[in-house]
Every structure is written in structure tokens, then in C-alpha cells.
Amino acid sequence: MTNILVMRLDNIGDVIMTSPALRAIKENLPDCRLTLMASPGGAQAATLLPWVDEVLPWRVLWQDLGKLDFNPEREWELIRTLQAGKFDAAIIFTSFSQSPHPAAFVCYLAGIPLRMGESKEFGQGVLTLELPAAPDEIHQVERNLRLIEAAGFEVIDRNLCIQIPETAQKEALALLLGSSEYQNSQFPPYLLLNPWTSCQSRNYDSQRFAIAALQLAKATQMPVVITGVEKDCDKSASLLAILGDYAINLIGKTTLPQLAALIANAKLVLTNNTSTMHIADATRTPTVVMFAGTELESQWQPRNGYSRLLRRPTVCSPCYAFRCPYNLECLDISPEEVVVTGLELLKFD
């Protein structure tokens, strides 16, 4: 295999969790060309994955949430695009709840001779290497590695890993200090707060987050860098008011590599279960994670030993819901508990 397509069609965090598998593929086949096919959002993570030679962003019909219109020509265009790639093999990474067969069938129509995936279903002929499903509870990283090991790849390192471009490090420092004149300086001590996700059911109360961050800032005399996407600006006023002069507002001002650089250099990260958590796992940054009951911890939790997950047990977990009808009881956690956990991690650091 010299020209390999890897498919992971979800979000940034899911793509980052393929990093040990991508690294292992390149270590086993250093001369191969590796193309990552990901959702438009997930494709952003390729800037942090040095083993990827090319990125193919695509929003696929079988993982759409009702946003794509009826347009069969779009699907034929995908097949023609994959045909033009002349791939030797397709490695299809999926979560425990997804089927590899739609992706495998598209690859079959595109003439890709080797098609690998893990499946709970019977689909003989569509996948040329069809690995029986692992237990749902195993970690996503291990699910990915299990597939490539079944294909014969040797895995030496099972940890998450990213590479932050040097330019992003300098740009992040300039954003932090408010001037490009400080690009050759060292990162000063700071806390990082990423208080929102795209999913309402995984968002810890932002005012509680702000109170906890303020208490940590006063205890450590470190400023708090607040990050998020541009659409988070509209809901940030009360949070920024609570933090006052301790806040460094970078909401909507960072690229993904710049955000990764800020996470990597922070003394402590406060976040929900989102891509920030996985970046912090890869950079070994101490992190307090408000982990909602939407998923099982064993499937997604950081594995580096530098993180602590906070949640309340609820009978509805795991719900896999986008919106919570029960007032987010799984995240009914006091700011004081967040502070105590954060201070313990800072001592550990």
C-alpha cells in the first residue's frame, strides 16, 4: 500500500483521536501517501497531524443531521473524487454507534480495492477486512488502533499526539500578550477557560465556570485566557463581567493551531467534553473536565493522567442527547469543587 485513504468523518476531537493510528501507519509505511477524509470541521485538525499528506474535507450524507438537500449528483461527485485519488486502500474509522458500510460502499464504487472497517453488521463483500465489533465501552483511540492492528500494523505508542506549528506558537504568544513584538518571549503563567461546546447538553453553567476561574485566578495570581468560537461572543458578557480584570478575551480570535498552542502552554485548562479536552490530553496539560452524562467516560476520557473529570451520576446516562430535558443534573457541580480540583492539579504540575 503506497496511497492510503483514512476516513474519519466526525468532529475535531474525533480526528485528533486518530493521531496514534495515523502515526503508526506512517511508522510502518514511511513512504506511503496518507490522505485524510474528514468533515469540514474535523478537517481543521489536519494542521496538527504531521503524518497527513493531504486533506479531503467532505460532508457526507450518511452522517448528516438534516442540513444537506436532496442531490444525488453530490454523491456521484464524491465517488468521482475518490476514483481520481487512485487509492490502494481505505481505512474507515468509526465510533461504536456508526456503521462503516456506507463509506465502504462508496469506496467500492470508487474502485478502492482494500476497504477496512469495524462493524456490528454483516456486510460481506463491501469490506475486504471486516473486524467484528469491540465492546462499546472501549476508548475511541483503542478502537482505532484495534482496526489497524488487525490489518497488520505494529503500534508502538498508543498516546494521543499532535504537532503544533512554530508559527502558531508565535502567533498565540502575540495574541496572549497583545503585541507581535513579544514573539521571542516565553509564555507567561496563565489559566485557560474554554466554557462552551456546540452541544447544549454538554455545557457546564458558564457563570459557575466564571466564578471557579475567578477563584483560581485570585488563588494563583494568574490571568484567565477565555477561548471559544466567534458565535460564543454573544453569550460571553456575564462571564467576562465576573472575571473582570483577570480575563484575557480571545473568544473567536484563534485558529485551531493557535488554540492548541495556548492549551499546550497553559498551567491549567478548564473545559467541557469537547475538542479542547482532547488537545489538552495530547499536550499533557493539566485539565479539569466537566464531563456531562451524554457519553460513557471510558469511550472518550483523557488517558494521560493529567486530567480530572467531574460529573454527577444520573440514571439517564449515557443519553447521547444534543439537548438535556433535565436541567443538566449530571453537571450540577459547585464552583468550589472545580477550584479544589484545579488547585490539586496545579500542585501536581
C-alpha positions as CSV (number, residue, x, y, z in Angstrom):
1,M,0.0,0.0,0.0
2,T,1.5,3.3,-1.1
3,N,-1.6,5.5,-1.4
4,I,-3.9,5.2,1.6
5,L,-7.2,7.0,2.3
6,V,-8.2,7.3,6.0
7,M,-11.8,8.3,6.7
8,R,-12.9,9.9,10.0
9,L,-16.0,11.9,9.3
10,D,-16.8,13.5,12.6
11,N,-15.5,16.5,14.6
12,I,-12.1,17.9,15.5
13,G,-11.8,15.8,18.7
14,D,-12.6,12.6,16.9
15,V,-10.0,13.4,14.3
16,I,-7.4,14.1,16.9
17,M,-8.1,10.7,18.5
18,T,-6.9,9.1,15.2
19,S,-3.4,10.6,15.8
20,P,-1.9,7.4,17.3
21,A,-3.2,5.3,14.4
22,L,-2.0,7.8,11.7
23,R,1.4,7.9,13.3
24,A,1.6,4.1,13.4
25,I,0.6,3.9,9.7
26,K,3.4,6.2,8.8
27,E,5.9,4.4,11.0
28,N,5.1,1.1,9.4
29,L,4.9,2.5,5.8
30,P,7.1,5.7,5.9
31,D,6.9,6.1,2.1
32,C,3.1,5.9,1.8
33,R,0.9,8.9,0.9
34,L,-1.8,9.4,3.5
35,T,-5.0,11.3,2.7
36,L,-7.4,12.1,5.5
37,M,-11.0,12.5,4.6
38,A,-12.9,14.3,7.3
39,S,-15.9,16.6,7.8
40,P,-15.2,20.3,7.1
41,G,-14.9,20.9,10.8
42,G,-12.8,17.9,11.6
43,A,-10.5,18.6,8.6
44,Q,-9.1,21.6,10.6
45,A,-7.3,19.1,12.9
46,A,-5.1,18.0,10.0
47,T,-2.9,21.1,10.6
48,L,-1.8,19.4,13.9
49,L,-1.2,15.9,12.4
50,P,2.1,15.8,10.6
51,W,1.5,12.3,9.2
52,V,-1.2,13.6,6.9
53,D,-0.1,14.4,3.4
54,E,-3.4,15.7,2.0
55,V,-6.8,16.5,3.4
56,L,-10.2,15.9,1.7
57,P,-13.0,17.8,3.5
58,W,-16.4,16.4,2.8
59,R,-19.8,16.5,4.5
60,V,-21.2,13.0,3.8
61,L,-24.9,12.2,3.5
62,W,-24.9,9.3,5.9
63,Q,-23.7,11.4,8.8
64,D,-25.7,14.5,8.0
65,L,-28.1,15.9,10.6
66,G,-30.7,17.1,8.1
67,K,-28.7,20.0,6.6
68,L,-28.0,18.5,3.1
69,D,-30.5,18.8,0.4
70,F,-31.6,16.1,-2.0
71,N,-28.8,16.0,-4.5
72,P,-27.7,12.6,-5.8
73,E,-25.2,14.3,-8.1
74,R,-23.2,15.4,-5.0
75,E,-22.8,11.7,-4.1
76,W,-21.6,10.8,-7.6
77,E,-19.1,13.7,-7.3
78,L,-17.7,12.1,-4.2
79,I,-17.3,8.8,-6.0
80,R,-15.5,10.5,-8.9
81,T,-13.3,12.4,-6.5
82,L,-12.2,9.2,-4.8
83,Q,-11.7,7.5,-8.1
84,A,-9.3,10.3,-9.1
85,G,-7.3,9.7,-6.0
86,K,-6.4,6.1,-7.2
87,F,-6.2,4.9,-3.6
88,D,-4.8,1.4,-2.8
89,A,-6.7,1.1,0.4
90,A,-9.3,2.9,2.6
91,I,-9.2,2.6,6.4
92,I,-12.6,3.6,7.8
93,F,-12.6,4.7,11.4
94,T,-16.0,4.9,13.1
95,S,-17.3,5.3,16.7
96,F,-19.2,2.5,18.4
97,S,-22.5,3.7,17.1
98,Q,-21.6,4.2,13.5
99,S,-21.6,1.8,10.5
100,P,-18.6,1.6,8.2
101,H,-20.7,0.2,5.3
102,P,-21.9,3.4,3.7
103,A,-18.3,4.7,3.5
104,A,-17.1,1.2,2.3
105,F,-19.7,1.1,-0.4
106,V,-18.7,4.5,-1.7
107,C,-15.1,3.3,-1.7
108,Y,-16.1,0.1,-3.5
109,L,-17.9,2.1,-6.2
110,A,-14.7,4.3,-6.5
111,G,-12.6,1.2,-7.2
112,I,-10.6,1.2,-4.0
113,P,-9.5,-2.5,-3.7
114,L,-8.9,-2.7,0.0
115,R,-11.5,-1.5,2.4
116,M,-11.1,-1.9,6.2
117,G,-13.6,-1.2,9.0
118,E,-15.1,-2.4,12.2
119,S,-18.7,-3.5,12.1
120,K,-21.6,-4.8,14.2
121,E,-23.4,-5.7,11.0
122,F,-23.0,-8.3,8.3
123,G,-21.8,-6.8,5.1
124,Q,-19.6,-9.4,3.3
125,G,-18.0,-8.1,0.1
126,V,-18.2,-4.4,0.9
127,L,-15.4,-4.5,3.5
128,T,-12.4,-6.6,2.5
129,L,-11.2,-6.6,6.1
130,E,-14.3,-6.6,8.4
131,L,-13.3,-6.6,12.0
132,P,-16.0,-7.8,14.5
133,A,-17.1,-5.0,16.8
134,A,-15.3,-4.4,20.0
135,P,-17.3,-3.8,23.2
136,D,-19.0,-0.4,23.1
137,E,-17.2,0.7,26.3
138,I,-13.6,0.7,24.9
139,H,-11.9,4.0,24.3
140,Q,-12.1,5.5,20.8
141,V,-8.3,5.6,20.5
142,E,-8.2,1.9,21.2
143,R,-11.0,1.2,18.7
144,N,-8.9,2.9,16.0
145,L,-5.7,1.1,16.9
146,R,-7.5,-2.2,17.1
147,L,-8.5,-1.9,13.5
148,I,-5.0,-1.1,12.1
149,E,-3.5,-3.9,14.3
150,A,-5.9,-6.3,12.7
151,A,-4.6,-5.2,9.3
152,G,-1.0,-6.0,10.4
153,F,0.3,-2.6,11.5
154,E,2.5,-2.6,14.6
155,V,1.7,0.1,17.2
156,I,4.5,1.3,19.4
157,D,2.9,4.3,21.1
158,R,-0.8,4.4,22.0
159,N,-0.9,8.0,23.3
160,L,-2.6,11.0,21.6
161,C,-0.1,13.2,19.8
162,I,-0.2,16.4,17.9
163,Q,2.5,18.8,16.4
164,I,1.9,22.5,16.8
165,P,3.5,24.6,14.0
166,E,6.1,27.0,15.2
167,T,4.3,29.9,13.5
168,A,1.2,29.1,15.6
169,Q,3.2,29.2,18.8
170,K,4.5,32.7,17.9
171,E,1.0,33.9,16.9
172,A,-0.6,32.5,20.1
173,L,2.0,34.3,22.2
174,A,1.4,37.6,20.3
175,L,-2.4,37.2,20.9
176,L,-1.8,36.5,24.5
177,L,0.5,39.5,25.1
178,G,-1.3,41.8,22.7
179,S,1.7,42.6,20.5
180,S,3.8,40.8,17.9
181,E,6.9,42.5,19.5
182,Y,6.9,39.7,22.1
183,Q,7.2,36.8,19.7
184,N,10.6,35.7,21.1
185,S,9.4,35.8,24.7
186,Q,8.4,32.9,26.9
187,F,4.7,32.2,27.6
188,P,3.8,33.7,31.0
189,P,1.8,31.7,33.5
190,Y,-2.0,31.7,32.8
191,L,-5.1,29.6,33.2
192,L,-7.3,28.8,30.1
193,L,-11.1,28.6,30.2
194,N,-13.0,27.1,27.3
195,P,-16.5,27.3,28.6
196,W,-18.7,26.2,25.7
197,T,-19.3,23.4,23.3
198,S,-21.6,23.1,20.2
199,C,-23.9,20.8,22.2
200,Q,-26.1,22.3,24.9
201,S,-26.3,19.0,26.8
202,R,-22.5,19.1,27.5
203,N,-22.2,22.7,28.7
204,Y,-21.5,23.4,32.4
205,D,-23.1,26.6,33.6
206,S,-20.9,29.4,32.3
207,Q,-21.4,31.7,35.3
208,R,-20.3,28.8,37.6
209,F,-17.3,28.3,35.3
210,A,-16.5,32.0,35.6
211,I,-16.8,32.0,39.4
212,A,-14.5,29.0,39.6
213,A,-12.0,30.5,37.2
214,L,-12.0,33.8,39.2
215,Q,-11.3,32.0,42.4
216,L,-8.5,30.1,40.8
217,A,-7.1,33.3,39.3
218,K,-7.1,35.0,42.7
219,A,-5.5,32.0,44.4
220,T,-2.7,31.7,41.8
221,Q,-2.5,35.3,40.7
222,M,-2.7,34.1,37.1
223,P,-4.9,35.7,34.4
224,V,-7.6,33.6,32.7
225,V,-7.5,33.3,28.9
226,I,-11.0,32.7,27.6
227,T,-11.4,30.9,24.3
228,G,-14.2,29.9,22.1
229,V,-15.6,30.3,18.6
230,E,-17.0,33.5,17.2
231,K,-20.6,32.6,17.8
232,D,-19.8,32.3,21.6
233,C,-19.2,36.1,21.7
234,D,-22.9,36.7,22.0
235,K,-23.2,34.8,25.3
236,S,-19.9,35.9,26.9
237,A,-20.9,39.2,28.5
238,S,-21.8,37.9,32.0
239,L,-18.8,35.5,32.1
240,L,-16.4,38.3,31.2
241,A,-18.0,40.7,33.7
242,I,-17.5,38.1,36.6
243,L,-13.8,37.7,35.6
244,G,-13.2,41.4,35.3
245,D,-9.5,42.4,35.0
246,Y,-8.4,38.8,35.3
247,A,-9.8,38.0,31.8
248,I,-7.9,37.9,28.5
249,N,-10.7,37.6,26.0
250,L,-9.6,35.6,22.9
251,I,-13.1,34.3,22.1
252,G,-13.4,33.9,18.3
253,K,-9.8,35.2,17.8
254,T,-7.8,32.0,17.4
255,T,-7.2,29.4,14.7
256,L,-7.1,25.8,15.8
257,P,-3.3,25.6,15.8
258,Q,-3.2,28.9,17.8
259,L,-5.7,27.4,20.3
260,A,-3.6,24.3,20.6
261,A,-0.5,26.4,21.3
262,L,-2.4,28.3,24.1
263,I,-3.6,25.0,25.6
264,A,-0.1,23.5,25.4
265,N,1.4,26.4,27.3
266,A,-1.4,26.9,29.9
267,K,-0.8,25.9,33.6
268,L,-4.3,24.6,33.8
269,V,-7.3,24.2,31.4
270,L,-11.0,24.3,32.4
271,T,-13.3,22.8,29.8
272,N,-16.2,20.7,28.9
273,N,-16.1,17.4,27.0
274,T,-15.1,18.9,23.6
275,S,-12.1,19.1,21.3
276,T,-10.2,21.2,23.9
277,M,-10.2,18.2,26.2
278,H,-8.5,16.0,23.5
279,I,-5.9,18.7,22.6
280,A,-5.0,19.0,26.3
281,D,-4.7,15.2,26.5
282,A,-2.3,15.3,23.6
283,T,-0.3,18.2,25.0
284,R,-0.2,16.7,28.6
285,T,-1.8,19.9,30.0
286,P,-3.4,19.6,33.5
287,T,-7.2,19.8,32.8
288,V,-10.4,19.9,34.8
289,V,-13.1,18.5,32.6
290,M,-16.8,19.0,33.2
291,F,-17.9,15.7,31.7
292,A,-21.6,15.5,31.1
293,G,-23.6,12.3,31.2
294,T,-24.1,12.3,27.5
295,E,-21.4,9.7,26.9
296,L,-19.5,7.0,28.8
297,E,-16.3,8.3,30.3
298,S,-14.5,5.1,29.2
299,Q,-15.1,5.9,25.5
300,W,-13.6,9.5,25.4
301,Q,-11.8,10.4,28.6
302,P,-8.2,11.7,28.6
303,R,-5.7,9.0,29.3
304,N,-2.5,10.9,30.2
305,G,-3.0,11.1,33.9
306,Y,-3.0,15.0,34.0
307,S,-6.8,15.4,33.9
308,R,-9.7,15.1,36.3
309,L,-13.3,14.5,35.2
310,L,-16.2,16.0,37.2
311,R,-19.8,14.8,36.9
312,R,-22.8,13.7,38.9
313,P,-24.2,10.1,38.4
314,T,-27.7,10.2,36.8
315,V,-30.0,7.3,35.8
316,C,-30.3,8.8,32.2
317,S,-26.6,8.5,31.4
318,P,-25.4,7.9,28.8
319,C,-28.1,9.7,26.9
320,Y,-26.3,10.8,23.7
321,A,-28.7,13.7,23.5
322,F,-27.9,17.1,22.0
323,R,-30.2,18.9,24.4
324,C,-30.9,18.0,28.0
325,P,-34.5,18.0,29.3
326,Y,-33.4,17.5,33.0
327,N,-31.6,20.8,33.8
328,L,-28.2,19.2,33.3
329,E,-28.3,17.4,36.6
330,C,-25.1,15.5,35.6
331,L,-23.3,18.8,35.7
332,D,-24.7,20.1,39.0
333,I,-21.3,20.8,40.4
334,S,-20.3,23.7,42.6
335,P,-17.6,26.1,41.6
336,E,-15.8,25.3,44.8
337,E,-15.4,21.7,43.7
338,V,-13.9,22.9,40.4
339,V,-11.5,25.1,42.3
340,V,-10.3,22.4,44.7
341,T,-9.7,20.0,41.8
342,G,-7.9,22.7,39.8
343,L,-5.6,23.5,42.7
344,E,-4.8,19.8,43.2
345,L,-3.8,19.6,39.6
346,L,-1.6,22.7,39.8
347,K,0.3,21.2,42.7
348,F,0.7,18.0,40.6
349,D,2.1,20.1,37.7
